[in-house]
Structure formats: C-alpha cells, structure tokens
Amino acid sequence: MKSFSTLMGKQTLLPIIHANSVSEGLAIAKAMLAAGIYLVEVVLRTPASLDVIKALKAKFPELKVGAGTVIDADILKQALDAGSDFIITPTISKSLLTHLSDCTVPVLPGVSTASDILLAREFGYSELKLFPASLSGGAPFLKAMAAVFQDIAFCPTGGINNHNQQEYLALKNVFAVGGTWIATPEWVANQQWSQITQACKAAQV
C-alpha cells in the first residue's frame, strides 16, 4: 500500500473541504483544481459529506478524494463505500486503530500528544496528523518530537494559516500542512470561488 505522503506527491498542502451540499462541494473542488490541487480531504461533518465524496469521484476522476473526521468503524465503512482514496482521523484509540489496520487505502491517524504518537507508532504508522496543531504545541512541539520519534513525519492541521504554514513546513518532520483557510466559510457562502483558487495557489508557493 502507498503511504499517505506518496499519495500526495509534491503537494504540500492538504486542502480541507467542508461542504453543506453536493453542489457546494463540487464548486469548492473545481476552484481548488484550478490552482493545481489534485488531492483533497472532505471532512465528514455535514449530512452531505459522503455524497460530496461520491460526486467528486465521479465528476473529477483526476482528483484524489479522502474522508476526514473518521472516528469509528461505522464511519470508516461508509467512507470506504463512498470511494474514499484515503482516510484521516482527528484522534485515535486502540479500537479505532484496530479497525484501521484492515483498511485498503492510506490512513493518516490524528494525534495530539506524545502518548498518541507512541500508540500510533506501535500500530505501524510512521505518518501522522497533528490535530489541533495550534492547541497541541504547534511547531515547537513537533520540533521537540523530532528528537524522540525520529522515524515519524507529520501533517499538522488545525490553526494553520497563510501566516504560519511556512513555520511548519520548515521542520524536517513535516511533509505537508492542512487547513480550511484556503476555503473560508465566507468565501463559500458568497460563492467567491476565485478567492479559493488564489488562496490555494498562494499556499503552494
């Protein structure tokens, strides 16, 4: 199985799509594609989320679409049935990690403490999401963890924005950053799709 970072390729931005409808999700993804984005995470936080994943897979076959906010076996099954190319969790437990061990697509487990990192490592994971990054010690925490867990790489999300993303990306144990700042609720509500395209372009410079 490919690793999550391999799936991302040269893309160092993990754009997060929070959509309240299929049409909204399609418009956000189209704006991201216009910026050269070919991998997105759809957070499963709205009733439309699973349908958004299915629609994106059908409409944009060149786009890798993953499911975020996976917290139990039922949601995991629904996400995989929807055609998710990868799975991302906000946190972990032994039970969740056990279910994820049978997953046939790349998984990025979410951690927020050193003990979380160790638990995920014991289950064989070497790439993790730090979430919420800004409330879990941020870049200084990741810098400290690099000395302890030298074989672990991170994709921090939560509190990442255009002002601090480079601080994270400068760390040797960070392969990407994720966030919603490139598709704010205001832009989506006002259908300012060009703003999303511009923000995604700026985030990849």
VOPAGU-2260 file (C-alpha; in pm, 1 decimal, decimal comma):
REM VOPAGU-2260
SITE   aa  ch    i         X         Y         Z
SITE  MET   A    0       0,0       0,0       0,0
SITE  LYS   A    1     118,2     352,9     -79,1
SITE  SER   A    2     197,9     584,0     208,8
SITE  PHE   A    3      -9,5     898,5     250,3
SITE  SER   A    4     284,8    1122,2     158,2
SITE  THR   A    5     342,9     919,3    -158,0
SITE  LEU   A    6     -21,6     970,8    -247,9
SITE  MET   A    7      26,7    1347,4    -204,7
SITE  GLY   A    8     334,2    1353,7    -425,2
SITE  LYS   A    9     483,5    1702,8    -443,0
SITE  GLN   A   10     170,0    1863,8    -298,8
SITE  THR   A   11     247,8    2006,1      46,9
SITE  LEU   A   12     -99,7    2148,4     105,4
SITE  LEU   A   13    -383,9    1926,7     227,3
SITE  PRO   A   14    -692,4    2134,3     142,5
SITE  ILE   A   15    -995,5    2060,3     356,7
SITE  ILE   A   16   -1341,5    2075,8     203,1
SITE  HIS   A   17   -1631,8    2145,2     437,2
SITE  ALA   A   18   -1944,7    2136,1     220,0
SITE  ASN   A   19   -2311,2    2163,0     311,9
SITE  SER   A   20   -2429,7    2033,4     -25,9
SITE  VAL   A   21   -2302,3    1840,0    -325,4
SITE  SER   A   22   -2311,6    2149,1    -546,9
SITE  GLU   A   23   -2110,8    2340,9    -290,2
SITE  GLY   A   24   -1853,3    2063,1    -267,0
SITE  LEU   A   25   -1819,5    2044,2    -645,5
SITE  ALA   A   26   -1767,3    2420,5    -672,5
SITE  ILE   A   27   -1500,4    2421,5    -399,7
SITE  ALA   A   28   -1315,0    2131,1    -558,9
SITE  LYS   A   29   -1331,2    2291,0    -903,8
SITE  ALA   A   30   -1175,7    2607,1    -761,2
SITE  MET   A   31    -900,5    2401,3    -597,3
SITE  LEU   A   32    -831,5    2206,3    -916,2
SITE  ALA   A   33    -785,3    2538,9   -1096,0
SITE  ALA   A   34    -495,1    2604,1    -858,4
SITE  GLY   A   35    -324,0    2275,3    -940,3
SITE  ILE   A   36    -459,3    2082,3    -641,2
SITE  TYR   A   37    -508,4    1710,8    -705,4
SITE  LEU   A   38    -574,6    1575,9    -356,0
SITE  VAL   A   39    -838,3    1698,4    -108,8
SITE  GLU   A   40    -988,6    1593,1     222,3
SITE  VAL   A   41   -1364,6    1606,5     268,0
SITE  VAL   A   42   -1448,4    1630,2     637,6
SITE  LEU   A   43   -1747,2    1419,1     736,5
SITE  ARG   A   44   -1913,4    1692,1     937,2
SITE  THR   A   45   -2228,7    1754,2     735,2
SITE  PRO   A   46   -2511,0    1524,7     614,1
SITE  ALA   A   47   -2395,8    1585,0     255,1
SITE  SER   A   48   -2031,8    1484,5     309,6
SITE  LEU   A   49   -2048,0    1125,2     185,9
SITE  ASP   A   50   -2245,8    1229,9    -121,2
SITE  VAL   A   51   -1986,3    1500,8    -183,6
SITE  ILE   A   52   -1711,8    1236,5    -191,2
SITE  LYS   A   53   -1909,3    1025,6    -438,6
SITE  ALA   A   54   -1982,9    1327,3    -657,7
SITE  LEU   A   55   -1620,9    1445,2    -661,1
SITE  LYS   A   56   -1500,1    1098,4    -757,4
SITE  ALA   A   57   -1748,5    1088,5   -1046,2
SITE  LYS   A   58   -1703,2    1446,2   -1168,1
SITE  PHE   A   59   -1325,7    1479,9   -1125,2
SITE  PRO   A   60   -1160,8    1138,3   -1177,6
SITE  GLU   A   61    -816,4    1302,2   -1169,6
SITE  LEU   A   62    -879,3    1421,1    -811,0
SITE  LYS   A   63    -777,2    1207,7    -513,6
SITE  VAL   A   64   -1054,3    1243,8    -256,1
SITE  GLY   A   65   -1023,5    1131,7     104,9
SITE  ALA   A   66   -1251,8    1130,2     406,1
SITE  GLY   A   67   -1170,2    1313,7     726,8
SITE  THR   A   68   -1329,6    1304,8    1073,1
SITE  VAL   A   69   -1339,0     922,8    1074,4
SITE  ILE   A   70   -1385,2     823,8    1439,1
SITE  ASP   A   71   -1534,5     472,9    1441,5
SITE  ALA   A   72   -1582,4     155,7    1238,9
SITE  ASP   A   73   -1923,8     255,7    1102,7
SITE  ILE   A   74   -1799,9     588,2     966,8
SITE  LEU   A   75   -1491,9     414,4     827,6
SITE  LYS   A   76   -1708,5     168,8     633,2
SITE  GLN   A   77   -1929,4     446,8     499,7
SITE  ALA   A   78   -1624,8     646,9     390,1
SITE  LEU   A   79   -1472,5     348,5     209,2
SITE  ASP   A   80   -1806,3     258,5      49,5
SITE  ALA   A   81   -1824,9     615,2     -81,8
SITE  GLY   A   82   -1498,7     556,1    -265,3
SITE  SER   A   83   -1253,8     744,7     -44,2
SITE  ASP   A   84    -894,2     729,8    -167,9
SITE  PHE   A   85    -759,4     775,2     183,4
SITE  ILE   A   86    -877,0     802,5     544,2
SITE  ILE   A   87    -792,5    1069,1     801,8
SITE  THR   A   88    -890,1    1061,5    1168,9
SITE  PRO   A   89    -897,2    1350,7    1417,5
SITE  THR   A   90    -775,8    1130,2    1701,6
SITE  ILE   A   91    -701,6     766,9    1783,2
SITE  SER   A   92    -786,8     483,9    2019,2
SITE  LYS   A   93    -679,0     118,9    2027,6
SITE  SER   A   94   -1021,7      22,0    1895,6
SITE  LEU   A   95   -1009,9     266,5    1605,0
SITE  LEU   A   96    -651,6     173,1    1515,7
SITE  THR   A   97    -751,3    -193,9    1513,5
SITE  HIS   A   98   -1029,7    -121,9    1263,4
SITE  LEU   A   99    -795,5      92,5    1054,0
SITE  SER   A  100    -541,4    -190,3    1034,3
SITE  ASP   A  101    -763,8    -365,9     780,5
SITE  CYS   A  102    -800,2     -55,4     565,8
SITE  THR   A  103    -704,7     -98,5     199,6
SITE  VAL   A  104    -625,4     271,8     137,8
SITE  PRO   A  105    -365,9     501,8     300,5
SITE  VAL   A  106    -452,4     620,4     651,6
SITE  LEU   A  107    -338,2     933,5     833,6
SITE  PRO   A  108    -422,6     893,6    1204,8
SITE  GLY   A  109    -468,7    1206,1    1414,1
SITE  VAL   A  110    -260,9    1260,9    1728,1
SITE  SER   A  111    -225,9    1543,1    1980,7
SITE  THR   A  112      17,3    1410,0    2243,2
SITE  ALA   A  113     342,8    1215,0    2270,1
SITE  SER   A  114     149,6     914,2    2401,5
SITE  ASP   A  115     -77,4     926,6    2095,9
SITE  ILE   A  116     228,8     926,0    1872,3
SITE  LEU   A  117     371,5     623,7    2051,3
SITE  LEU   A  118      41,8     434,2    2029,2
SITE  ALA   A  119       9,8     502,1    1654,6
SITE  ARG   A  120     373,5     401,6    1605,3
SITE  GLU   A  121     308,8      72,7    1786,6
SITE  PHE   A  122      34,8       4,4    1530,1
SITE  GLY   A  123     283,9      59,1    1248,9
SITE  TYR   A  124     215,8     417,9    1146,9
SITE  SER   A  125     503,9     647,4    1057,7
SITE  GLU   A  126     296,2     934,7     913,5
SITE  LEU   A  127      53,8    1114,8    1141,1
SITE  LYS   A  128    -168,8    1420,5    1156,5
SITE  LEU   A  129    -114,0    1659,9    1447,6
SITE  PHE   A  130    -455,8    1796,5    1541,8
SITE  PRO   A  131    -542,8    2051,8    1656,0
SITE  ALA   A  132    -187,6    2166,0    1584,5
SITE  SER   A  133    -211,4    2515,4    1730,8
SITE  LEU   A  134    -358,7    2384,3    2057,7
SITE  SER   A  135    -123,2    2084,9    2079,5
SITE  GLY   A  136     204,5    2272,3    2099,6
SITE  GLY   A  137     233,7    2375,1    1735,4
SITE  ALA   A  138     570,4    2388,9    1561,3
SITE  PRO   A  139     771,7    2384,8    1888,6
SITE  PHE   A  140     601,1    2058,3    1989,1
SITE  LEU   A  141     678,4    1898,5    1652,3
SITE  LYS   A  142    1038,4    2016,0    1672,8
SITE  ALA   A  143    1069,2    1851,6    2014,9
SITE  MET   A  144     906,6    1529,0    1891,3
SITE  ALA   A  145    1160,0    1505,2    1606,9
SITE  ALA   A  146    1429,0    1415,9    1858,3
SITE  VAL   A  147    1218,1    1147,9    2026,6
SITE  PHE   A  148    1039,0     996,0    1727,3
SITE  GLN   A  149    1297,4    1020,7    1453,4
SITE  ASP   A  150    1101,9     792,3    1219,0
SITE  ILE   A  151     772,0     982,9    1234,3
SITE  ALA   A  152     656,3    1250,6     987,6
SITE  PHE   A  153     360,3    1482,9    1034,8
SITE  CYS   A  154      88,4    1671,4     853,8
SITE  PRO   A  155     -33,3    1928,3    1108,9
SITE  THR   A  156    -382,8    2074,2    1077,2
SITE  GLY   A  157    -592,3    2299,9    1298,3
SITE  GLY   A  158    -486,7    2660,6    1336,4
SITE  ILE   A  159    -269,3    2653,2    1025,0
SITE  ASN   A  160    -296,1    2959,8     802,0
SITE  ASN   A  161    -106,1    3160,2     542,7
SITE  HIS   A  162      90,1    3335,0     818,1
SITE  ASN   A  163     233,3    3026,1     989,9
SITE  GLN   A  164     230,5    2745,2     732,5
SITE  GLN   A  165     595,4    2802,1     638,3
SITE  GLU   A  166     699,2    2774,6    1004,4
SITE  TYR   A  167     561,2    2419,7     999,8
SITE  LEU   A  168     685,5    2325,9     653,4
SITE  ALA   A  169    1037,4    2431,3     750,4
SITE  LEU   A  170    1050,2    2143,2    1000,0
SITE  LYS   A  171    1222,1    1827,5     876,6
SITE  ASN   A  172     948,8    1603,8    1021,3
SITE  VAL   A  173     661,8    1786,4     845,4
SITE  PHE   A  174     573,0    1674,5     490,8
SITE  ALA   A  175     255,0    1881,3     447,5
SITE  VAL   A  176      10,8    2109,9     625,5
SITE  GLY   A  177    -367,2    2106,0     615,0
SITE  GLY   A  178    -639,9    2355,0     679,5
SITE  THR   A  179    -954,0    2539,8     583,2
SITE  TRP   A  180    -803,7    2886,1     544,6
SITE  ILE   A  181    -785,2    2828,0     168,9
SITE  ALA   A  182   -1167,3    2790,7     153,5
SITE  THR   A  183   -1319,7    3007,3     424,6
SITE  PRO   A  184   -1690,8    2975,8     510,2
SITE  GLU   A  185   -1737,4    3336,8     397,2
SITE  TRP   A  186   -1596,1    3270,9      50,1
SITE  VAL   A  187   -1807,0    2958,7      14,8
SITE  ALA   A  188   -2124,0    3133,5     134,4
SITE  ASN   A  189   -2064,2    3422,2    -106,5
SITE  GLN   A  190   -1959,6    3188,3    -388,9
SITE  GLN   A  191   -1622,9    3360,9    -418,9
SITE  TRP   A  192   -1462,6    3063,8    -591,2
SITE  SER   A  193   -1175,8    3268,6    -737,4
SITE  GLN   A  194   -1066,9    3355,2    -382,8
SITE  ILE   A  195   -1027,4    2984,2    -309,7
SITE  THR   A  196    -820,2    2935,7    -625,3
SITE  GLN   A  197    -594,6    3230,2    -536,6
SITE  ALA   A  198    -550,0    3111,7    -176,2
SITE  CYS   A  199    -457,9    2760,4    -290,5
SITE  LYS   A  200    -204,9    2899,1    -537,1
SITE  ALA   A  201     -51,1    3123,7    -269,4
SITE  ALA   A  202     -28,5    2832,6     -24,7
SITE  GLN   A  203     179,2    2629,6    -269,4
SITE  VAL   A  204     444,4    2892,8    -340,9
